Amino acid sequence: MAVAGHSMEPALREGDWLFVLPARRPRGGDVVVVRDPRDRERFLVKRVRSVEGASCVIEGDHDGHSTDSRDFGPVPLASVVGRAAFRYAPLGRIGRV
C-alpha cells in the first residue's frame, strides 16, 4: 500500500510502501490504516493517540497539514484495517515503522 496524500514526517513519507498486519486492538502510538470516515473507499494512515471503548483517536504526525480526529472525531475500532509494521520501499528507507 502506498502512502498517499499528506506525509507524516518524520515517521512516514509520501511514497513509502508499507506491510500492514491485520488489526487487533490498536495501542497508543501505533501507526494504523483506517477507512476514512468521510469516504469509506479511501484509506488514511495515522497514529493512534488513544483508544477509548469502541473507538480510537487518530492524528497525523504533521499537525498543521493533517486531517484526522481533530476534524472528524474518534473513529470506530471496526474502521481500523491494520497496523503498519514494516516499510519495504523505497530501498533506502526499509525498516520497522
C-alpha positions in Angstrom: 0.0 0.0 0.0 1.4 3.4 -0.9 1.0 6.3 1.4 -1.0 8.9 -0.5 -1.9 12.5 0.4 -0.2 14.2 3.3 3.1 12.9 4.5 3.6 12.0 8.2 7.1 13.4 8.8 9.3 12.1 10.3 7.8 8.5 10.7 6.4 8.2 7.1 6.9 10.0 3.9 4.7 10.2 0.8 5.7 7.3 -1.4 6.6 4.9 1.4 5.3 1.3 0.9 4.0 -0.4 4.0 3.4 -4.0 5.1 0.2 -3.9 7.1 -0.7 -6.5 9.7 -4.4 -7.2 10.3 -5.8 -5.1 13.1 -6.4 -6.4 16.6 -6.9 -3.7 19.2 -4.5 -0.9 18.4 -2.5 0.8 21.2 -1.5 4.4 21.6 1.4 5.2 19.3 0.6 2.5 16.7 0.6 3.7 13.1 -2.6 2.3 11.6 -4.5 2.2 8.3 -8.2 3.2 8.8 -11.1 3.8 6.5 -11.7 7.5 6.1 -15.0 8.2 7.9 -15.9 10.8 5.2 -15.3 8.4 2.3 -15.2 4.7 3.1 -13.5 3.9 -0.2 -10.4 5.9 0.9 -7.8 4.9 3.5 -5.8 7.0 5.9 -2.5 6.3 7.6 -2.4 7.9 11.0 -1.0 7.4 14.5 -3.3 6.2 17.3 -3.3 8.8 20.2 -5.7 7.0 22.4 -8.2 4.1 22.5 -11.5 4.7 24.3 -14.1 1.9 24.4 -15.1 1.0 20.8 -13.3 3.9 19.2 -9.8 5.5 18.8 -8.5 9.0 18.4 -6.1 9.2 15.4 -3.8 12.0 14.5 -1.2 12.6 11.7 2.3 13.3 12.7 2.3 16.6 10.7 -0.1 18.6 12.9 -0.6 21.6 10.6 -1.2 19.6 7.5 -3.2 16.6 8.6 -6.9 15.7 8.5 -7.7 13.4 11.5 -9.8 13.0 14.6 -9.3 16.7 15.4 -11.5 17.3 12.3 -13.9 14.3 12.3 -13.7 12.9 15.8 -12.9 9.4 17.1 -13.1 6.6 14.6 -14.8 3.2 15.4 -12.3 0.4 16.0 -14.2 -1.5 13.3 -12.7 1.1 10.8 -9.1 0.1 11.7 -7.9 -2.1 8.8 -4.5 -2.9 10.2 -1.3 -1.8 11.8 1.7 -0.6 9.7 4.6 -2.9 10.7 7.3 -2.6 8.1 8.3 -0.2 5.3 9.6 -2.1 2.3 10.2 0.7 -0.2 11.9 2.8 -1.1 15.1 0.8 -0.6 16.9 3.5 1.4 14.1 3.6 3.9 13.4 -0.1 4.6 12.7 -0.9 8.2 10.2 -1.1 11.0 7.6 1.6 11.3 
